[in-house]
Amino acid sequence: MVTRTSKTTRSKTASRSRRVSNAAASGDRRRLLVAMRNLIAEKLDEGSISSRDLASLTKRLADISAEIEAIDKASNEHDPAMQALDTEDERLNEHED
């Protein structure tokens, strides 16, 4: 029996693979990690992941998210505006003489 894949399913799959391959070709590590994170998340949401692969992909999703966060944090260390946002507020002492 031959099963037919709907045109929209094929185009979604092709679009996803192009996003990942375009990100890989760009040489931008963060862009590639974001594309991989989004692809894994979409597959998990679809429920198309086998039980055998669920734990490893969930772990990989967490690892990729941590890598993206580390890249963002490193780039923010050189940005004065982001440094200001990361600075904790000082408590004002209203009864100071």
Backbone atoms as SQL, in Angstrom:
CREATE TABLE atoms (id INTEGER PRIMARY KEY, chain TEXT, resi INTEGER, resn TEXT, atom TEXT, x REAL, y REAL, z REAL);
INSERT INTO atoms VALUES
  (1, 'A', 1, 'MET', 'N', 0.841, -1.179, 0.000),
  (2, 'A', 1, 'MET', 'CA', 0.000, 0.000, 0.000),
  (3, 'A', 1, 'MET', 'C', 0.888, 1.245, 0.000),
  (4, 'A', 2, 'VAL', 'N', 0.569, 2.175, -0.839),
  (5, 'A', 2, 'VAL', 'CA', 1.321, 3.416, -0.939),
  (6, 'A', 2, 'VAL', 'C', 0.546, 4.498, -0.207),
  (7, 'A', 3, 'THR', 'N', 1.257, 5.183, 0.682),
  (8, 'A', 3, 'THR', 'CA', 0.601, 6.291, 1.372),
  (9, 'A', 3, 'THR', 'C', 1.046, 7.593, 0.740),
  (10, 'A', 4, 'ARG', 'N', 0.145, 8.491, 0.654),
  (11, 'A', 4, 'ARG', 'CA', 0.472, 9.786, 0.065),
  (12, 'A', 4, 'ARG', 'C', 0.618, 10.816, 1.172),
  (13, 'A', 5, 'THR', 'N', 1.626, 11.606, 1.035),
  (14, 'A', 5, 'THR', 'CA', 1.848, 12.686, 1.979),
  (15, 'A', 5, 'THR', 'C', 1.201, 13.931, 1.407),
  (16, 'A', 6, 'SER', 'N', 0.475, 14.619, 2.256),
  (17, 'A', 6, 'SER', 'CA', -0.186, 15.817, 1.749),
  (18, 'A', 6, 'SER', 'C', 0.845, 16.865, 1.352),
  (19, 'A', 7, 'LYS', 'N', 0.441, 17.734, 0.447),
  (20, 'A', 7, 'LYS', 'CA', 1.341, 18.762, -0.047),
  (21, 'A', 7, 'LYS', 'C', 1.788, 19.684, 1.087),
  (22, 'A', 8, 'THR', 'N', 0.881, 20.013, 2.016),
  (23, 'A', 8, 'THR', 'CA', 1.236, 20.910, 3.114),
  (24, 'A', 8, 'THR', 'C', 2.223, 20.249, 4.061),
  (25, 'A', 9, 'THR', 'N', 2.084, 18.966, 4.302),
  (26, 'A', 9, 'THR', 'CA', 3.026, 18.257, 5.167),
  (27, 'A', 9, 'THR', 'C', 4.406, 18.232, 4.539),
  (28, 'A', 10, 'ARG', 'N', 4.457, 17.967, 3.231),
  (29, 'A', 10, 'ARG', 'CA', 5.745, 17.955, 2.537),
  (30, 'A', 10, 'ARG', 'C', 6.387, 19.329, 2.547),
  (31, 'A', 11, 'SER', 'N', 5.588, 20.368, 2.312),
  (32, 'A', 11, 'SER', 'CA', 6.165, 21.711, 2.271),
  (33, 'A', 11, 'SER', 'C', 6.635, 22.146, 3.651),
  (34, 'A', 12, 'LYS', 'N', 5.934, 21.748, 4.713),
  (35, 'A', 12, 'LYS', 'CA', 6.384, 22.070, 6.069),
  (36, 'A', 12, 'LYS', 'C', 7.702, 21.375, 6.367),
  (37, 'A', 13, 'THR', 'N', 7.803, 20.102, 6.009),
  (38, 'A', 13, 'THR', 'CA', 9.032, 19.357, 6.242),
  (39, 'A', 13, 'THR', 'C', 10.183, 19.953, 5.445),
  (40, 'A', 14, 'ALA', 'N', 9.939, 20.275, 4.195),
  (41, 'A', 14, 'ALA', 'CA', 10.982, 20.873, 3.357),
  (42, 'A', 14, 'ALA', 'C', 11.395, 22.234, 3.904),
  (43, 'A', 15, 'SER', 'N', 10.418, 22.993, 4.355),
  (44, 'A', 15, 'SER', 'CA', 10.706, 24.322, 4.907),
  (45, 'A', 15, 'SER', 'C', 11.577, 24.205, 6.149),
  (46, 'A', 16, 'ARG', 'N', 11.263, 23.251, 7.017),
  (47, 'A', 16, 'ARG', 'CA', 12.058, 23.042, 8.227),
  (48, 'A', 16, 'ARG', 'C', 13.486, 22.655, 7.887),
  (49, 'A', 17, 'SER', 'N', 13.629, 21.725, 6.944),
  (50, 'A', 17, 'SER', 'CA', 14.970, 21.273, 6.601),
  (51, 'A', 17, 'SER', 'C', 15.765, 22.386, 5.937),
  (52, 'A', 18, 'ARG', 'N', 15.096, 23.232, 5.161),
  (53, 'A', 18, 'ARG', 'CA', 15.792, 24.368, 4.557),
  (54, 'A', 18, 'ARG', 'C', 16.238, 25.358, 5.613),
  (55, 'A', 19, 'ARG', 'N', 15.421, 25.568, 6.648),
  (56, 'A', 19, 'ARG', 'CA', 15.807, 26.491, 7.709),
  (57, 'A', 19, 'ARG', 'C', 17.054, 25.994, 8.408),
  (58, 'A', 20, 'VAL', 'N', 17.102, 24.708, 8.710),
  (59, 'A', 20, 'VAL', 'CA', 18.265, 24.145, 9.394),
  (60, 'A', 20, 'VAL', 'C', 19.472, 24.160, 8.465),
  (61, 'A', 21, 'SER', 'N', 19.289, 23.754, 7.210),
  (62, 'A', 21, 'SER', 'CA', 20.433, 23.730, 6.297),
  (63, 'A', 21, 'SER', 'C', 20.914, 25.149, 5.972),
  (64, 'A', 22, 'ASN', 'N', 20.005, 26.105, 5.844),
  (65, 'A', 22, 'ASN', 'CA', 20.409, 27.493, 5.628),
  (66, 'A', 22, 'ASN', 'C', 21.170, 28.037, 6.833),
  (67, 'A', 23, 'ALA', 'N', 20.701, 27.701, 8.015),
  (68, 'A', 23, 'ALA', 'CA', 21.385, 28.143, 9.231),
  (69, 'A', 23, 'ALA', 'C', 22.775, 27.522, 9.311),
  (70, 'A', 24, 'ALA', 'N', 22.885, 26.255, 8.946),
  (71, 'A', 24, 'ALA', 'CA', 24.187, 25.587, 8.960),
  (72, 'A', 24, 'ALA', 'C', 25.124, 26.223, 7.942),
  (73, 'A', 25, 'ALA', 'N', 24.598, 26.542, 6.783),
  (74, 'A', 25, 'ALA', 'CA', 25.423, 27.143, 5.735),
  (75, 'A', 25, 'ALA', 'C', 25.854, 28.561, 6.079),
  (76, 'A', 26, 'SER', 'N', 25.098, 29.222, 6.931),
  (77, 'A', 26, 'SER', 'CA', 25.413, 30.608, 7.280),
  (78, 'A', 26, 'SER', 'C', 26.694, 30.725, 8.105),
  (79, 'A', 27, 'GLY', 'N', 27.055, 29.647, 8.781),
  (80, 'A', 27, 'GLY', 'CA', 28.240, 29.688, 9.637),
  (81, 'A', 27, 'GLY', 'C', 27.986, 30.357, 10.971),
  (82, 'A', 28, 'ASP', 'N', 26.745, 30.764, 11.229),
  (83, 'A', 28, 'ASP', 'CA', 26.375, 31.409, 12.486),
  (84, 'A', 28, 'ASP', 'C', 25.908, 30.336, 13.461),
  (85, 'A', 29, 'ARG', 'N', 26.736, 30.068, 14.467),
  (86, 'A', 29, 'ARG', 'CA', 26.435, 28.989, 15.410),
  (87, 'A', 29, 'ARG', 'C', 25.114, 29.206, 16.133),
  (88, 'A', 30, 'ARG', 'N', 24.866, 30.433, 16.565),
  (89, 'A', 30, 'ARG', 'CA', 23.626, 30.713, 17.289),
  (90, 'A', 30, 'ARG', 'C', 22.410, 30.456, 16.391),
  (91, 'A', 31, 'ARG', 'N', 22.501, 30.907, 15.143),
  (92, 'A', 31, 'ARG', 'CA', 21.394, 30.699, 14.197),
  (93, 'A', 31, 'ARG', 'C', 21.133, 29.202, 13.988),
  (94, 'A', 32, 'LEU', 'N', 22.192, 28.422, 13.883),
  (95, 'A', 32, 'LEU', 'CA', 22.040, 26.981, 13.719),
  (96, 'A', 32, 'LEU', 'C', 21.396, 26.357, 14.959),
  (97, 'A', 33, 'LEU', 'N', 21.855, 26.760, 16.133),
  (98, 'A', 33, 'LEU', 'CA', 21.288, 26.217, 17.367),
  (99, 'A', 33, 'LEU', 'C', 19.804, 26.561, 17.499),
  (100, 'A', 34, 'VAL', 'N', 19.440, 27.787, 17.138),
  (101, 'A', 34, 'VAL', 'CA', 18.030, 28.189, 17.197),
  (102, 'A', 34, 'VAL', 'C', 17.192, 27.355, 16.234),
  (103, 'A', 35, 'ALA', 'N', 17.684, 27.148, 15.029),
  (104, 'A', 35, 'ALA', 'CA', 16.956, 26.330, 14.043),
  (105, 'A', 35, 'ALA', 'C', 16.797, 24.891, 14.543),
  (106, 'A', 36, 'MET', 'N', 17.861, 24.337, 15.127),
  (107, 'A', 36, 'MET', 'CA', 17.783, 22.965, 15.658),
  (108, 'A', 36, 'MET', 'C', 16.808, 22.899, 16.835),
  (109, 'A', 37, 'ARG', 'N', 16.882, 23.898, 17.723),
  (110, 'A', 37, 'ARG', 'CA', 15.975, 23.938, 18.872),
  (111, 'A', 37, 'ARG', 'C', 14.532, 23.976, 18.403),
  (112, 'A', 38, 'ASN', 'N', 14.253, 24.832, 17.433),
  (113, 'A', 38, 'ASN', 'CA', 12.885, 24.969, 16.943),
  (114, 'A', 38, 'ASN', 'C', 12.400, 23.699, 16.259),
  (115, 'A', 39, 'LEU', 'N', 13.274, 23.052, 15.501),
  (116, 'A', 39, 'LEU', 'CA', 12.903, 21.808, 14.825),
  (117, 'A', 39, 'LEU', 'C', 12.568, 20.714, 15.843),
  (118, 'A', 40, 'ILE', 'N', 13.406, 20.562, 16.852),
  (119, 'A', 40, 'ILE', 'CA', 13.149, 19.545, 17.887),
  (120, 'A', 40, 'ILE', 'C', 11.855, 19.865, 18.619),
  (121, 'A', 41, 'ALA', 'N', 11.648, 21.126, 18.971),
  (122, 'A', 41, 'ALA', 'CA', 10.423, 21.520, 19.674),
  (123, 'A', 41, 'ALA', 'C', 9.181, 21.235, 18.837),
  (124, 'A', 42, 'GLU', 'N', 9.249, 21.540, 17.539),
  (125, 'A', 42, 'GLU', 'CA', 8.111, 21.270, 16.651),
  (126, 'A', 42, 'GLU', 'C', 7.810, 19.781, 16.595),
  (127, 'A', 43, 'LYS', 'N', 8.850, 18.965, 16.475),
  (128, 'A', 43, 'LYS', 'CA', 8.653, 17.510, 16.412),
  (129, 'A', 43, 'LYS', 'C', 8.054, 16.987, 17.719),
  (130, 'A', 44, 'LEU', 'N', 8.522, 17.527, 18.845),
  (131, 'A', 44, 'LEU', 'CA', 7.968, 17.106, 20.134),
  (132, 'A', 44, 'LEU', 'C', 6.494, 17.506, 20.229),
  (133, 'A', 45, 'ASP', 'N', 6.164, 18.713, 19.771),
  (134, 'A', 45, 'ASP', 'CA', 4.778, 19.179, 19.801),
  (135, 'A', 45, 'ASP', 'C', 3.871, 18.340, 18.901),
  (136, 'A', 46, 'GLU', 'N', 4.403, 17.907, 17.761),
  (137, 'A', 46, 'GLU', 'CA', 3.613, 17.094, 16.825),
  (138, 'A', 46, 'GLU', 'C', 3.312, 15.713, 17.386),
  (139, 'A', 47, 'GLY', 'N', 4.148, 15.276, 18.308),
  (140, 'A', 47, 'GLY', 'CA', 3.973, 13.928, 18.843),
  (141, 'A', 47, 'GLY', 'C', 4.512, 12.861, 17.906),
  (142, 'A', 48, 'SER', 'N', 5.375, 13.253, 16.983),
  (143, 'A', 48, 'SER', 'CA', 5.900, 12.306, 16.001),
  (144, 'A', 48, 'SER', 'C', 7.195, 11.640, 16.465),
  (145, 'A', 49, 'ILE', 'N', 7.578, 11.872, 17.703),
  (146, 'A', 49, 'ILE', 'CA', 8.812, 11.302, 18.250),
  (147, 'A', 49, 'ILE', 'C', 8.492, 9.969, 18.911),
  (148, 'A', 50, 'SER', 'N', 9.287, 8.965, 18.618),
  (149, 'A', 50, 'SER', 'CA', 9.058, 7.659, 19.231),
  (150, 'A', 50, 'SER', 'C', 9.413, 7.717, 20.716),
  (151, 'A', 51, 'SER', 'N', 8.801, 6.870, 21.484),
  (152, 'A', 51, 'SER', 'CA', 9.064, 6.817, 22.931),
  (153, 'A', 51, 'SER', 'C', 10.542, 6.603, 23.200),
  (154, 'A', 52, 'ARG', 'N', 11.184, 5.823, 22.357),
  (155, 'A', 52, 'ARG', 'CA', 12.602, 5.515, 22.507),
  (156, 'A', 52, 'ARG', 'C', 13.466, 6.778, 22.403),
  (157, 'A', 53, 'ASP', 'N', 13.064, 7.716, 21.544),
  (158, 'A', 53, 'ASP', 'CA', 13.853, 8.919, 21.293),
  (159, 'A', 53, 'ASP', 'C', 13.448, 10.120, 22.140),
  (160, 'A', 54, 'LEU', 'N', 12.335, 10.029, 22.824),
  (161, 'A', 54, 'LEU', 'CA', 11.789, 11.169, 23.541),
  (162, 'A', 54, 'LEU', 'C', 12.757, 11.731, 24.585),
  (163, 'A', 55, 'ALA', 'N', 13.322, 10.882, 25.422),
  (164, 'A', 55, 'ALA', 'CA', 14.209, 11.351, 26.489),
  (165, 'A', 55, 'ALA', 'C', 15.459, 12.017, 25.932),
  (166, 'A', 56, 'SER', 'N', 16.079, 11.408, 24.927),
  (167, 'A', 56, 'SER', 'CA', 17.317, 11.986, 24.394),
  (168, 'A', 56, 'SER', 'C', 17.058, 13.311, 23.677),
  (169, 'A', 57, 'LEU', 'N', 15.942, 13.423, 22.979),
  (170, 'A', 57, 'LEU', 'CA', 15.643, 14.678, 22.293),
  (171, 'A', 57, 'LEU', 'C', 15.255, 15.778, 23.277),
  (172, 'A', 58, 'THR', 'N', 14.562, 15.412, 24.335),
  (173, 'A', 58, 'THR', 'CA', 14.210, 16.395, 25.356),
  (174, 'A', 58, 'THR', 'C', 15.479, 16.918, 26.028),
  (175, 'A', 59, 'LYS', 'N', 16.416, 16.027, 26.305),
  (176, 'A', 59, 'LYS', 'CA', 17.696, 16.418, 26.901),
  (177, 'A', 59, 'LYS', 'C', 18.467, 17.307, 25.931),
  (178, 'A', 60, 'ARG', 'N', 18.487, 16.944, 24.676),
  (179, 'A', 60, 'ARG', 'CA', 19.201, 17.741, 23.674),
  (180, 'A', 60, 'ARG', 'C', 18.568, 19.127, 23.529),
  (181, 'A', 61, 'LEU', 'N', 17.253, 19.201, 23.616),
  (182, 'A', 61, 'LEU', 'CA', 16.560, 20.480, 23.560),
  (183, 'A', 61, 'LEU', 'C', 17.007, 21.384, 24.712),
  (184, 'A', 62, 'ALA', 'N', 17.107, 20.820, 25.906),
  (185, 'A', 62, 'ALA', 'CA', 17.570, 21.594, 27.065),
  (186, 'A', 62, 'ALA', 'C', 19.022, 22.028, 26.885),
  (187, 'A', 63, 'ASP', 'N', 19.862, 21.144, 26.356),
  (188, 'A', 63, 'ASP', 'CA', 21.277, 21.475, 26.129),
  (189, 'A', 63, 'ASP', 'C', 21.425, 22.599, 25.105),
  (190, 'A', 64, 'ILE', 'N', 20.671, 22.527, 24.030),
  (191, 'A', 64, 'ILE', 'CA', 20.737, 23.547, 22.988),
  (192, 'A', 64, 'ILE', 'C', 20.275, 24.889, 23.552),
  (193, 'A', 65, 'SER', 'N', 19.208, 24.876, 24.327),
  (194, 'A', 65, 'SER', 'CA', 18.706, 26.115, 24.928),
  (195, 'A', 65, 'SER', 'C', 19.750, 26.735, 25.842),
  (196, 'A', 66, 'ALA', 'N', 20.465, 25.907, 26.596),
  (197, 'A', 66, 'ALA', 'CA', 21.530, 26.408, 27.472),
  (198, 'A', 66, 'ALA', 'C', 22.675, 27.005, 26.657),
  (199, 'A', 67, 'GLU', 'N', 23.008, 26.380, 25.531),
  (200, 'A', 67, 'GLU', 'CA', 24.066, 26.921, 24.661),
  (201, 'A', 67, 'GLU', 'C', 23.670, 28.277, 24.085),
  (202, 'A', 68, 'ILE', 'N', 22.419, 28.403, 23.672),
  (203, 'A', 68, 'ILE', 'CA', 21.931, 29.679, 23.139),
  (204, 'A', 68, 'ILE', 'C', 21.998, 30.749, 24.224),
  (205, 'A', 69, 'GLU', 'N', 21.571, 30.391, 25.419),
  (206, 'A', 69, 'GLU', 'CA', 21.609, 31.337, 26.541),
  (207, 'A', 69, 'GLU', 'C', 23.042, 31.781, 26.839),
  (208, 'A', 70, 'ALA', 'N', 23.991, 30.858, 26.788),
  (209, 'A', 70, 'ALA', 'CA', 25.395, 31.195, 27.036),
  (210, 'A', 70, 'ALA', 'C', 25.929, 32.149, 25.960),
  (211, 'A', 71, 'ILE', 'N', 25.570, 31.900, 24.709),
  (212, 'A', 71, 'ILE', 'CA', 25.992, 32.781, 23.617),
  (213, 'A', 71, 'ILE', 'C', 25.403, 34.173, 23.822),
  (214, 'A', 72, 'ASP', 'N', 24.125, 34.231, 24.168),
  (215, 'A', 72, 'ASP', 'CA', 23.472, 35.525, 24.383),
  (216, 'A', 72, 'ASP', 'C', 24.102, 36.272, 25.555),
  (217, 'A', 73, 'LYS', 'N', 24.382, 35.557, 26.614),
  (218, 'A', 73, 'LYS', 'CA', 24.974, 36.181, 27.791),
  (219, 'A', 73, 'LYS', 'C', 26.365, 36.730, 27.465),
  (220, 'A', 74, 'ALA', 'N', 27.151, 35.980, 26.724),
  (221, 'A', 74, 'ALA', 'CA', 28.495, 36.422, 26.349),
  (222, 'A', 74, 'ALA', 'C', 28.429, 37.661, 25.465),
  (223, 'A', 75, 'SER', 'N', 27.462, 37.713, 24.562),
  (224, 'A', 75, 'SER', 'CA', 27.360, 38.885, 23.694),
  (225, 'A', 75, 'SER', 'C', 26.823, 40.088, 24.461),
  (226, 'A', 76, 'ASN', 'N', 26.019, 39.850, 25.487),
  (227, 'A', 76, 'ASN', 'CA', 25.467, 40.943, 26.285),
  (228, 'A', 76, 'ASN', 'C', 26.500, 41.569, 27.212),
  (229, 'A', 77, 'GLU', 'N', 27.573, 40.842, 27.521),
  (230, 'A', 77, 'GLU', 'CA', 28.602, 41.368, 28.412),
  (231, 'A', 77, 'GLU', 'C', 29.311, 42.560, 27.789),
  (232, 'A', 78, 'HIS', 'N', 29.270, 42.680, 26.482),
  (233, 'A', 78, 'HIS', 'CA', 29.926, 43.775, 25.778),
  (234, 'A', 78, 'HIS', 'C', 28.948, 44.890, 25.416),
  (235, 'A', 79, 'ASP', 'N', 27.701, 44.742, 25.806),
  (236, 'A', 79, 'ASP', 'CA', 26.668, 45.717, 25.477),
  (237, 'A', 79, 'ASP', 'C', 26.310, 46.514, 26.732),
  (238, 'A', 80, 'PRO', 'N', 26.652, 47.810, 26.794),
  (239, 'A', 80, 'PRO', 'CA', 26.389, 48.602, 27.998),
  (240, 'A', 80, 'PRO', 'C', 24.911, 48.641, 28.401),
  (241, 'A', 81, 'ALA', 'N', 24.028, 48.670, 27.425),
  (242, 'A', 81, 'ALA', 'CA', 22.598, 48.698, 27.750),
  (243, 'A', 81, 'ALA', 'C', 22.172, 47.408, 28.440),
  (244, 'A', 82, 'MET', 'N', 22.676, 46.282, 27.948),
  (245, 'A', 82, 'MET', 'CA', 22.329, 44.997, 28.568),
  (246, 'A', 82, 'MET', 'C', 22.971, 44.868, 29.941),
  (247, 'A', 83, 'GLN', 'N', 24.166, 45.407, 30.104),
  (248, 'A', 83, 'GLN', 'CA', 24.808, 45.391, 31.417),
  (249, 'A', 83, 'GLN', 'C', 23.970, 46.177, 32.414),
  (250, 'A', 84, 'ALA', 'N', 23.431, 47.306, 31.992),
  (251, 'A', 84, 'ALA', 'CA', 22.594, 48.111, 32.876),
  (252, 'A', 84, 'ALA', 'C', 21.329, 47.363, 33.269),
  (253, 'A', 85, 'LEU', 'N', 20.760, 46.637, 32.330),
  (254, 'A', 85, 'LEU', 'CA', 19.558, 45.860, 32.637),
  (255, 'A', 85, 'LEU', 'C', 19.844, 44.713, 33.595),
  (256, 'A', 86, 'ASP', 'N', 21.059, 44.172, 33.548),
  (257, 'A', 86, 'ASP', 'CA', 21.425, 43.063, 34.428),
  (258, 'A', 86, 'ASP', 'C', 21.871, 43.509, 35.807),
  (259, 'A', 87, 'THR', 'N', 22.059, 44.809, 36.007),
  (260, 'A', 87, 'THR', 'CA', 22.501, 45.326, 37.296),
  (261, 'A', 87, 'THR', 'C', 21.321, 45.353, 38.256),
  (262, 'A', 88, 'GLU', 'N', 21.555, 44.838, 39.456),
  (263, 'A', 88, 'GLU', 'CA', 20.483, 44.849, 40.446),
  (264, 'A', 88, 'GLU', 'C', 20.295, 46.252, 40.989),
  (265, 'A', 89, 'ASP', 'N', 19.057, 46.576, 41.291),
  (266, 'A', 89, 'ASP', 'CA', 18.754, 47.879, 41.863),
  (267, 'A', 89, 'ASP', 'C', 19.280, 47.961, 43.287),
  (268, 'A', 90, 'GLU', 'N', 19.723, 49.154, 43.658),
  (269, 'A', 90, 'GLU', 'CA', 20.181, 49.364, 45.027),
  (270, 'A', 90, 'GLU', 'C', 18.985, 49.802, 45.852),
  (271, 'A', 91, 'ARG', 'N', 18.970, 49.351, 47.070),
  (272, 'A', 91, 'ARG', 'CA', 17.880, 49.705, 47.984),
  (273, 'A', 91, 'ARG', 'C', 18.154, 51.110, 48.522),
  (274, 'A', 92, 'LEU', 'N', 17.161, 51.972, 48.451),
  (275, 'A', 92, 'LEU', 'CA', 17.306, 53.329, 48.971),
  (276, 'A', 92, 'LEU', 'C', 16.970, 53.335, 50.460),
  (277, 'A', 93, 'ASN', 'N', 17.778, 54.044, 51.210),
  (278, 'A', 93, 'ASN', 'CA', 17.516, 54.194, 52.627),
  (279, 'A', 93, 'ASN', 'C', 16.836, 55.538, 52.820),
  (280, 'A', 94, 'GLU', 'N', 15.543, 55.505, 53.098),
  (281, 'A', 94, 'GLU', 'CA', 14.763, 56.740, 53.201),
  (282, 'A', 94, 'GLU', 'C', 15.107, 57.564, 54.434),
  (283, 'A', 95, 'HIS', 'N', 15.652, 56.933, 55.470),
  (284, 'A', 95, 'HIS', 'CA', 15.928, 57.612, 56.720),
  (285, 'A', 95, 'HIS', 'C', 17.394, 57.984, 56.867),
  (286, 'A', 96, 'GLU', 'N', 18.070, 58.149, 55.759),
  (287, 'A', 96, 'GLU', 'CA', 19.475, 58.474, 55.776),
  (288, 'A', 96, 'GLU', 'C', 19.664, 59.955, 56.083),
  (289, 'A', 97, 'ASP', 'N', 20.577, 60.314, 56.999),
  (290, 'A', 97, 'ASP', 'CA', 20.816, 61.713, 57.363),
  (291, 'A', 97, 'ASP', 'C', 21.908, 62.314, 56.578);
